[in-house]
Amino acid sequence: MSAPAAPGAVPSQARNPLHGLTLEAIVTALVAYYGWAGLGERIALRCFTSDPSISSSLKFLRKTPWAREKVESLYLFMLRDQRRNRLTEPGDV
């Protein structure tokens, strides 16, 4: 058994931006941001370049941990890029 959490303790996933997101939501967001061609350029996987679809990509990524890690890393990069772009938009001055 694990030890009970101390009162007021922060859950271990509190600062994890992937917590609560499904793999489908991550892939869908990446496709919306980069498109299939852009996604295939950034991560060279056949499921992104040859007749791509969300369902075929999910099947492959669920079976392939190293590919899923690449997709999750790109998603985190995309979030940082979006945040950076929002902060540097010309209308915000």
N, C-alpha and C positions, 0 to 999 in steps of 0.2 A: 504494500500500500504506500501511497505517497503521503507526505506530510501535509497537513492542512495549511492553507494559505494564511499568512499573518493578516490581521485586520488592517485595512488600508493599503495592502500590497497591490502593486500594479500588475495586472495579468501579463504573462510573458508575450502575448501577441499584440499588446496595445499599440506598439509603434510599427508593426509589420504592415506595410501597405497592401500586401497580398492576402492578408487574413480576411476570410469571408468571401473572397472572390472565387468564382468557378473558373476552370480552365476555358470553358466556352466564352465566358465574359471577357477574359484576357485576349483570346484569339480574335473575338469580334471587335474589340476596341483597337487592336493592332491593325486589322484589315480596314477599319473605318479611317484610321489615321494615315497608314502607309499605302493601302491598296494591296492586292495580291502581288503585283509586280514588285512593289517596293519592299514588301515583306520577304519575297523570295530573294531579292538582292542582298538584304541584310542578314538573312539566315538561309543559307543555300540548302533547302530541303525540298525533295520532290513533291511533298504534299502541299507546298506553297507555289510551286512553279509549273507542275504538270497537272492540268485539269483540277485546280484547287477547289476545295469546299470546306466548310466548317466541320462537317461530320467526318470527312476523311482525315483532316488534320487532327481532330480530337482523338480518333482511333490510334493514329501513329504516336502522338505525343503522350498518350496514356501508357503506351507500351515502352516508351523510350525515355528514360529519365534524363539523359544528357541533353536531348533535344528540348525537353520541357524546361530544363534549367536555362537554356539559351533564350527560349521564348519569354520566360519570366524575367530574365535580365533585360531583354529588349523592352518589355512592358515598363519596367522600372525606369529605364532610360527615357522612354516616351513621356512618362509622368514628369520627370525632371525637366525635359525639353519643353513640355507644355507650360510648366510653372515658370521657367526662365522666359519664355516668350510672352507670357502674360505680364511679367514684371518689366519687360523692356519695350512694350508697345508704345508707339509715339504719342498716342492720345493720353497717356498717363502722366505726362510731365506737368 
